[in-house]
Amino acid sequence: MATMWEMSQLGLARAYVVQGDTTKAKTAYQDFLTLSKDADIPILIAAKSEYAKLQ
């Protein structure tokens, strides 16, 4: 299960996308994905997909 810290990184990444700041969004997504790498949760799959769209 994801912790509040991990989820805050995902929220931050999504906020940066809305603001159009892809550099900061990529960093926040990377942080989330690193922190959650062993989690088996649907939101992790969604975050990976969102991050891939920024590449």
Buried (B, 14 or more C-beta within 10 A) or exposed (E): EBEEEBBBBBEBBBEBBEEEEBEBBBBBBEBBBEBBEEEEEEBBEEBEEBBEEEE
